[in-house]
Amino acid sequence: MNLEPNKQKKPAKMAAVFFCTLLLALLTMQILFTPQIVFASLTDESSLSLESKVDKNEVTIGDPIHYTITAIMPKGIELALPHPGSNLGEFEIQDYQITGPTEQEDRVIHTIDYTIAAYDVGSYHIPPVEIQYKTIEGEQKTISSEGIEIKVKAVAPEDASDIKDIKGPLEIKRNWAPYRKMLLWSALALILTLLVFWGIRYYYRKKQTSQDIEPELRRPAHEIAYEELKMIWDTFLENNLIKKFYLRLSEIIRHYFSRQYQINALEATTEELIQGLKNQPLHWRQKSLISNFLGDCDLVKFAKYIPEMTETEKTYQLALQIIDETKIKTDSPQATLPSVVTQKSINNTKKGLQG
């Protein structure tokens, strides 16, 4: 009997069985593990990150610094990026650019690039960045980045190594004993004078404030704000005074908050005002609108940023939207009373924009 053909077929059959078994095992591993990885990447909140960095930590006066904020989050998470005019310490914002959101596989990337500079020698600190986000379950949380230290040096001349430090001032010893009693009585008299002056000033300011506020309380806060906003917009179109327009626009909204919520909004910083509004019955989206508006105004008032006309119109519409969404709706006859502060509002507006 001839067995050679069967001997030749047996190794080939074993090899085919081994190859099929290996392929089946690989497919099984792909089916079992791939869905878990995708699910984790889509729902794992730990994959959310916030990074802030600069291109250099040591510069000379006036050198541009590129400062970048990058937020990476899984799809399905709502993120509230900081306003471009957020506090950057003592640095001046020269330019900024917002990039994103950009989708990359199962992630979404947001980026804000700043060009900043400092014009005084010393060590500076860029505060940490805080952003709020809402998880898939609807829970609101906060994530923070690290602060950044930057050293600003003077521009040294080429032969700076040959320059020696100047000597300290020569100390001249004086005998102050005969003057101590006179200085003590002078200091007490000055303190007493300041206290009397402060008391008189406080009394008259309180009296004047009560006289000014009393007639204003006859009208709802939003009516006064609408009237003042219309006046500054008409005046701005005639004179095109951008910085004074933003100063007056911020003042009107702060007056509105003071009347509406009985808080001291005029003398508060932006951060203090936002903290004070946390206790008011406002939706988180309304608080975000207020934060964006105040950031737009601060960017022009303090960072020397000059906005385009479209940005100015957007900020003005944002002020109207804030009043629309936070005003107290009432059908009371008080809403139709004649204006008792119209002339005062007009005078303040003209002085603020034309002065």
C-alpha angles and dihedrals in degrees: 000000000000111000099168097100093053092049090053094049096049098070091046092052092049091050091052092050091049092050093049091049092051092048091049091051092051092049091049092053091048092052094046101045107029097067091050092054093048092047092050092049091050098046106022105110091195089075089071111103138175120201131180122186143159130215092234136013098201122054142152125248112297096007112143115246121202108219118186132191115195124186119189119187140162119258114271097040117112112223129195107204119208116262114263088240093058119138112285096175116240095343124113117228110230097173142342138192131195118213125188162313086231120180117221115178104300096346137082120215126203121187134186117189119196132189107206137168141187126214103195130072116248146072116304134192127212105208120235116271118239124196132179124223138178119227124223087261090056096253116144116225140166131228126192137200128215122271118246129225119212128183119211117201132191120255102259121206120244093255094045090125090068094055115097126206117260119249119260121259117280110253115232114198115220133187107235096173096100091051100046097088092046092049091048094053091044091053092049091049091049092050091048091049091050092049092051091046092048091048093051092045092048092050095051094042091051091048093048092045092052090050092049097044097045097072092040091060089067090075131053115261094240093056091055091047093050091050094049093045092054091049096052092046092054091046092047092054089054098046106021093215099161103180094044089047091056092046092053092042091055091046093053093052091046090051087051092053091047092054096038100046102019093239132134097252099151098067097034124101119239092261092047091049093050090049090050092052093054089082093052123094094259129138116241089245091056090050088052090053091051092048091051092049094050090046091053091052094046091050090061098035100047110013095050091235116162110209127207120250091256091055091049091052090048092052091048091051089048090057090052091048091052091054092044092054099040104037121113107248111221139160092204117138087238088078091067099044116124115267115269095179101042096105092044091050091048092050093048091048095049093047091048096049102031101034 
